[in-house]
Amino acid sequence: MTTNTLELEDQPEQLQSPLLTGTVFKQFSFLAIPAILGMLINGMYSFVDALFISQGIGANAMGAVSAVFPIQMFLISISTMIGSGMASVVARYLGAKRQQDADTVFSTSFLLAVISALIFCLLIYITRDAIYELLAVPIALRFEANSYITPIIIFWVIGFISNQITEGFRASGNPKAMMQVLSTASILNIILDALFIFVFEWGIAGAAWATIIAITLGLLMAMQLQTKGESAVKFSWSKLISPIKFHLKILGLGLPVLLSHGGFSVTLAVTVYSISTVFIDVSEPLIAAHGILIRCFMFLFLPIIGMMVALQTLSGYNYGAGKYHRVKQAYLVAIATSTIWGAIVTLILCFNSDFLLTMFTDDIKVIELGSELAPICFAGFITASFCMMSSGLFQGLGRALPATLLDAARTYVLLLPLMYFLPSLIGEQGVWFAFPIADLAGGLFAVSFSLFHLNKLTKDTKTKL
């Protein structure tokens, strides 16, 4: 056993974190429920945003936003990579009682976040016309698409900074503070959306400005909570510039999240391109239909992400403390809980897609096209959480490589090649059949590999004892 583990075992149990001593299911629920609620409230803005755009401006506007949504998701994936990587390192340092190292990682992550934001936002702004061409965005949608995405690109550095603070709350075992910030920003976004779209009639640009103003106010709230001591880690200007090893740890453990969120961005981009080139005659209404369903999917997928971040924190704490049997228990709890939710979502998306679509639009063509693709595209959702939970597990263990490969394999090894080859083999519907095949195959492999590793870890520990 390590020195850190011996020190923790010598401490009276009441001085240890409940994450190390409490019932695994109870601690998982303690971390997951506030995170899920916060994410649902935060994600509500994306859902309602799409609803307001569709109802207040029109299906074409929804198509325009959907066409450039991969760009926004790419920026979010970069921000999430840095925040999640930092949180993974901080959680393990806090679990091992290495407070100074945790503070250093937290502080220096802000420099990494700001520099990354400035570089990527500038590059995307300069090359956005070329990106529209690469995505094959229909000409009829480009003006409104540009009106929406330009303010997002220019001001998204604010989102990068805010994300670091809220991820610090999560790594500290204080998801309630994280939920406060995310829910406040989301509610403000919804209110401003309604004001700018329906009252001021700013059109699609109003939705973008509502998002920017809301995340700015959310950042101010996060800074206030950080100053009040809601986080177990402290920001220090003197630690802003720290040894490169800390940056490499953040990037290494954040890479799985980049490949996951970035993979989602790439998948959206490839889907937009496929629709524009394979379904040429119905590309505009189909992009709108797919965009609506994706917003529904994203909202319903948020509990899975909440469970994943809870598993990452819980497994990181217990792995840092040498309690490997609790790491395995946490993973099994996460898999069982996320599978139940996955089954519920599969039923909603596959058999009630027409109801979801009619909430957003009365365009018969959009509803018809969406109802055709949904039962195929989302049929494998029940196993979609397996890759996420497995990646979150290995992030918590500080194992960047398996965390990266397990989540990336589903997208890059299975999904994208299937989206390319299946249409030529079975027709245009092959684009949609690629999704359930990748979900099932990738999920089953991920859970099998994770259980093999956990069994080996707990067996080796018992042998040493």
Secondary structure, DSSP 8 states (H G I E B T S, - for coil): --HHHHHHHHS-GGGS-HHHHS-HHHHHHHHHHHHHHHHHHHHHHHHHHHHHHHHHT-HHHHHHHHHHHHHHHHHHHHHHHHHHHHHHHHHHHHHTT-HHHHHHHHHHHHHHHHHHHHHHHHHHHHTHHHHHHHHT--HHHHHHHHHHHHHHHHHTHHHHHHHHHHHHHHHTT-HHHHHHHHHHHHHHHHHHHHIIIIIS--THHHHHHHHHHHHHHHHHHHHHHHHTT-SSS---GGGSS--HHHHHHHHHHHHHHHHHHHHHHHHHHHHHHHHHHHSGGGHHHHHHHHHHHHHHHHHHHHHHHHHHHHHHHHHHHHHHTT-HHHHHHHHHHHHHHHHHHHHHHHHHHHHSHHHHHHHH---HHHHHHHHHHHHHHTTTGGGHHHHHHHHHHHHHTT-HHHHHHHHHIIIIIIIHHHHHHHHHHH-TTHHHHHHHHHHHHHHHHHHHHHHHHHHHHHHHHHHH-
